[in-house]
Amino acid sequence: MPETRPGLVLHLAGASQPLHIALDPAEADALRDVLADLMTNGSTKSLTTADGGRFAVNFAHVATAHIEATRSDAYGAPARGTGFRN
């Protein structure tokens, strides 16, 4: 069974599949408190991913969003890698 970690699930306007982003646990905790405001205001926020990277989200283009235990192959997960081959 894949390892799970806190993640942000974004359902983007016009996209049929959600986007799963593995988050740093501290980032996920902080995001829980402001996610509704980000959605209401359509703000842009830079987030720290589980692998230490940065990910910017423009919430004006997000239909719905929530935080859940996400898959280990989510964007920003340490085990996923960059997606590029040498």
Order of alpha helices (4+ residues) and beta strands (2+ residues): beta-beta-alpha-beta-beta-beta
